[in-house]
């Protein structure tokens, strides 16, 4: 495959890069929402971090909280509940 890549493939390959980036961002967003749902259901940060393949729950909590803050968080009571679930 590598030997067959040529200059006329650039647009298709750039499109592939863009699509993969969009999928990764969507996956991060969905992970954040899944974490919020798990927290609401009573899951601990240690359990969630373990399922995400992370060894340090506090670091994972910080990462998820930072990701949530970078999103367009909901307003009002739902937003407050989300922030509480992330900080507990």
Z-matrix of the N, CA and C atoms (Angstrom, degrees):
N
C 1 1.443
C 2 1.530 1 110.75
N 3 1.322 2 117.35 1 -45.72
C 4 1.455 3 121.54 2 -175.71
C 5 1.528 4 111.58 3 -56.70
N 6 1.320 5 116.40 4 -40.56
C 7 1.461 6 121.08 5 -177.98
C 8 1.524 7 112.11 6 -67.54
N 9 1.314 8 117.93 7 -18.77
C 10 1.459 9 121.91 8 -176.08
C 11 1.538 10 113.52 9 -93.34
N 12 1.317 11 117.74 10 -0.27
C 13 1.463 12 120.50 11 179.91
C 14 1.519 13 108.50 12 -78.69
N 15 1.341 14 114.95 13 129.61
C 16 1.465 15 120.23 14 -177.94
C 17 1.530 16 109.79 15 -132.87
N 18 1.317 17 115.79 16 171.43
C 19 1.462 18 120.81 17 -179.02
C 20 1.520 19 112.95 18 -59.22
N 21 1.316 20 117.25 19 -30.23
C 22 1.463 21 118.50 20 -178.98
C 23 1.537 22 112.28 21 -75.08
N 24 1.327 23 117.06 22 -1.66
C 25 1.470 24 121.44 23 176.65
C 26 1.531 25 112.26 24 -91.91
N 27 1.316 26 117.71 25 -4.15
C 28 1.459 27 121.68 26 -170.91
C 29 1.527 28 112.67 27 -57.77
N 30 1.315 29 118.61 28 -44.07
C 31 1.472 30 120.37 29 -177.20
C 32 1.523 31 111.56 30 -66.58
N 33 1.304 32 116.45 31 -42.36
C 34 1.463 33 120.11 32 178.41
C 35 1.525 34 110.75 33 -65.11
N 36 1.322 35 117.00 34 -40.67
C 37 1.462 36 120.15 35 -179.12
C 38 1.527 37 111.66 36 -70.68
N 39 1.324 38 117.28 37 -37.24
C 40 1.468 39 119.58 38 174.80
C 41 1.528 40 110.34 39 -64.10
N 42 1.324 41 116.76 40 -39.10
C 43 1.461 42 120.38 41 175.58
C 44 1.515 43 111.58 42 -61.41
N 45 1.329 44 116.26 43 -39.46
C 46 1.466 45 120.67 44 177.78
C 47 1.522 46 111.06 45 -64.02
N 48 1.329 47 116.93 46 -43.69
C 49 1.469 48 121.22 47 177.31
C 50 1.530 49 110.01 48 -58.82
N 51 1.328 50 116.80 49 -46.63
C 52 1.462 51 120.39 50 179.46
C 53 1.519 52 112.46 51 -62.54
N 54 1.319 53 116.77 52 -41.05
C 55 1.462 54 120.52 53 179.59
C 56 1.524 55 111.39 54 -65.41
N 57 1.311 56 117.08 55 -42.24
C 58 1.466 57 120.75 56 178.89
C 59 1.522 58 110.15 57 -64.07
N 60 1.323 59 116.85 58 -42.11
C 61 1.471 60 120.05 59 177.85
C 62 1.535 61 110.66 60 -59.92
N 63 1.326 62 116.79 61 -44.78
C 64 1.466 63 120.45 62 179.68
C 65 1.522 64 110.68 63 -62.82
N 66 1.325 65 117.69 64 -40.52
C 67 1.467 66 121.04 65 178.34
C 68 1.529 67 110.99 66 -64.51
N 69 1.322 68 117.11 67 -40.95
C 70 1.459 69 120.59 68 178.34
C 71 1.526 70 111.14 69 -62.97
N 72 1.316 71 117.17 70 -43.47
C 73 1.463 72 120.42 71 178.43
C 74 1.521 73 110.67 72 -63.28
N 75 1.315 74 116.32 73 -43.36
C 76 1.466 75 120.40 74 178.49
C 77 1.528 76 110.31 75 -62.23
N 78 1.322 77 117.15 76 -40.85
C 79 1.463 78 120.82 77 178.42
C 80 1.530 79 110.85 78 -63.49
N 81 1.340 80 117.26 79 -40.25
C 82 1.475 81 119.94 80 177.37
C 83 1.526 82 110.54 81 -63.41
N 84 1.326 83 116.45 82 -42.83
C 85 1.470 84 119.68 83 178.13
C 86 1.523 85 110.82 84 -61.30
N 87 1.318 86 116.87 85 -45.05
C 88 1.466 87 120.90 86 -178.78
C 89 1.524 88 110.83 87 -66.01
N 90 1.340 89 117.03 88 -35.81
C 91 1.460 90 120.10 89 176.54
C 92 1.528 91 110.05 90 -62.73
N 93 1.332 92 116.39 91 -42.28
C 94 1.461 93 120.12 92 179.15
C 95 1.522 94 111.02 93 -61.00
N 96 1.333 95 116.48 94 -45.37
C 97 1.472 96 119.70 95 178.87
C 98 1.528 97 111.49 96 -65.97
N 99 1.326 98 117.53 97 -36.98
C 100 1.469 99 120.57 98 177.85
C 101 1.523 100 110.41 99 -65.47
N 102 1.327 101 116.59 100 -39.25
C 103 1.469 102 120.73 101 177.58
C 104 1.533 103 109.94 102 -62.61
N 105 1.323 104 116.19 103 -44.86
C 106 1.472 105 119.52 104 178.49
C 107 1.525 106 111.29 105 -59.84
N 108 1.314 107 117.00 106 -42.88
C 109 1.463 108 120.44 107 178.76
C 110 1.527 109 110.97 108 -64.69
N 111 1.325 110 116.50 109 -41.66
C 112 1.465 111 119.84 110 178.51
C 113 1.523 112 111.25 111 -64.25
N 114 1.336 113 116.26 112 -41.18
C 115 1.471 114 119.64 113 177.78
C 116 1.522 115 110.41 114 -63.21
N 117 1.341 116 116.56 115 -42.77
C 118 1.462 117 120.12 116 179.47
C 119 1.524 118 110.94 117 -61.37
N 120 1.333 119 116.85 118 -34.72
C 121 1.458 120 121.92 119 179.36
C 122 1.525 121 112.42 120 -77.67
N 123 1.345 122 116.72 121 -8.26
C 124 1.464 123 119.76 122 175.51
C 125 1.515 124 115.95 123 108.23
N 126 1.327 125 118.40 124 6.37
C 127 1.465 126 120.63 125 179.29
C 128 1.523 127 110.70 126 -69.50
N 129 1.311 128 115.50 127 143.59
C 130 1.468 129 120.18 128 178.18
C 131 1.528 130 109.38 129 -82.77
N 132 1.325 131 114.90 130 159.90
C 133 1.459 132 119.69 131 176.76
C 134 1.519 133 110.47 132 -63.12
N 135 1.322 134 117.69 133 -35.95
C 136 1.467 135 120.80 134 178.93
C 137 1.526 136 110.69 135 -62.72
N 138 1.332 137 116.73 136 -43.73
C 139 1.466 138 119.85 137 179.32
C 140 1.527 139 111.46 138 -65.32
N 141 1.334 140 116.72 139 -43.07
C 142 1.465 141 120.52 140 -179.18
C 143 1.529 142 110.12 141 -66.00
N 144 1.320 143 116.62 142 -45.18
C 145 1.466 144 120.13 143 179.26
C 146 1.519 145 110.54 144 -60.36
N 147 1.319 146 117.05 145 -40.77
C 148 1.459 147 120.67 146 178.15
C 149 1.511 148 112.29 147 -60.82
N 150 1.318 149 116.37 148 -42.36
C 151 1.465 150 120.21 149 178.72
C 152 1.526 151 111.65 150 -67.60
N 153 1.326 152 116.82 151 -26.30
C 154 1.464 153 121.44 152 179.45
C 155 1.536 154 111.63 153 -87.96
N 156 1.335 155 115.94 154 1.65
C 157 1.455 156 119.69 155 179.45
C 158 1.516 157 113.95 156 77.49
N 159 1.311 158 115.86 157 22.13
C 160 1.468 159 120.84 158 -179.42
C 161 1.518 160 109.08 159 -106.62
N 162 1.331 161 116.33 160 138.85
C 163 1.461 162 121.68 161 -176.41
C 164 1.524 163 113.63 162 -86.51
N 165 1.328 164 117.45 163 -29.08
C 166 1.465 165 121.11 164 -173.84
C 167 1.529 166 108.76 165 -113.71
N 168 1.327 167 115.89 166 108.43
C 169 1.465 168 121.31 167 -175.33
C 170 1.526 169 112.15 168 -61.24
N 171 1.336 170 117.25 169 -40.14
C 172 1.467 171 120.02 170 -178.33
C 173 1.532 172 111.71 171 -62.83
N 174 1.320 173 116.15 172 -40.76
C 175 1.469 174 119.64 173 179.12
C 176 1.525 175 110.49 174 -66.89
N 177 1.332 176 116.20 175 -40.46
C 178 1.464 177 119.75 176 178.75
C 179 1.524 178 110.00 177 -64.11
N 180 1.334 179 116.74 178 -42.67
C 181 1.464 180 120.88 179 177.88
C 182 1.530 181 110.22 180 -58.60
N 183 1.323 182 117.37 181 -43.72
C 184 1.467 183 121.09 182 178.32
C 185 1.531 184 110.98 183 -62.25
N 186 1.321 185 116.57 184 -42.48
C 187 1.468 186 120.48 185 179.97
C 188 1.525 187 111.46 186 -63.92
N 189 1.324 188 116.93 187 -44.29
C 190 1.465 189 120.64 188 -179.87
C 191 1.527 190 109.94 189 -66.65
N 192 1.309 191 117.36 190 -40.64
C 193 1.463 192 121.45 191 179.03
C 194 1.523 193 110.33 192 -62.80
N 195 1.323 194 116.69 193 -42.36
C 196 1.469 195 121.13 194 177.99
C 197 1.534 196 110.00 195 -64.93
N 198 1.319 197 117.89 196 -41.47
C 199 1.469 198 121.46 197 178.61
C 200 1.525 199 110.17 198 -63.26
N 201 1.335 200 117.60 199 -42.52
C 202 1.463 201 121.52 200 178.76
C 203 1.524 202 110.26 201 -61.46
N 204 1.328 203 116.34 202 -42.78
C 205 1.463 204 120.59 203 -179.02
C 206 1.531 205 111.26 204 -64.59
N 207 1.324 206 117.15 205 -29.42
C 208 1.465 207 120.08 206 -179.33
C 209 1.527 208 112.06 207 -79.95
N 210 1.316 209 116.24 208 -14.22
C 211 1.463 210 121.05 209 178.75
C 212 1.529 211 108.56 210 -83.14
N 213 1.299 212 116.97 211 -175.53
C 214 1.455 213 121.94 212 175.07
C 215 1.528 214 106.52 213 -97.19
N 216 1.357 215 116.85 214 83.70
C 217 1.460 216 119.11 215 -173.58
C 218 1.528 217 111.97 216 -65.03
N 219 1.331 218 115.84 217 149.76
C 220 1.465 219 119.52 218 179.13
C 221 1.529 220 111.49 219 -65.71
N 222 1.306 221 115.14 220 153.24
C 223 1.459 222 121.57 221 177.58
C 224 1.517 223 110.49 222 -89.69
N 225 1.295 224 114.95 223 172.10
C 226 1.457 225 121.42 224 171.42
C 227 1.510 226 114.48 225 68.90
N 228 1.330 227 115.08 226 -149.29
C 229 1.455 228 121.91 227 -173.81
C 230 1.534 229 112.06 228 -62.76
N 231 1.327 230 116.94 229 -38.47
C 232 1.469 231 119.63 230 -179.38
C 233 1.530 232 109.98 231 -64.72
N 234 1.314 233 117.62 232 -44.33
C 235 1.458 234 120.98 233 177.64
C 236 1.509 235 112.43 234 -61.86
N 237 1.319 236 115.93 235 -41.93
C 238 1.473 237 119.98 236 177.80
C 239 1.529 238 111.21 237 -63.38
N 240 1.332 239 116.36 238 -42.13
C 241 1.467 240 119.42 239 178.60
C 242 1.522 241 110.28 240 -63.67
N 243 1.319 242 117.59 241 -41.27
C 244 1.475 243 121.00 242 178.22
C 245 1.523 244 110.39 243 -60.48
N 246 1.315 245 116.93 244 -46.60
C 247 1.467 246 120.56 245 179.67
C 248 1.536 247 111.18 246 -62.64
N 249 1.336 248 116.48 247 -38.09
C 250 1.470 249 119.77 248 177.81
C 251 1.513 250 110.06 249 -65.65
N 252 1.330 251 117.94 250 -43.53
C 253 1.459 252 121.20 251 179.78
C 254 1.522 253 111.89 252 -62.31
N 255 1.319 254 116.68 253 -34.18
C 256 1.459 255 120.79 254 178.75
C 257 1.513 256 112.33 255 -74.79
N 258 1.324 257 117.58 256 -28.94
C 259 1.459 258 120.21 257 -174.74
C 260 1.525 259 113.41 258 -92.28
N 261 1.314 260 117.58 259 -17.74
C 262 1.479 261 120.12 260 -178.76
C 263 1.522 262 111.49 261 -67.79
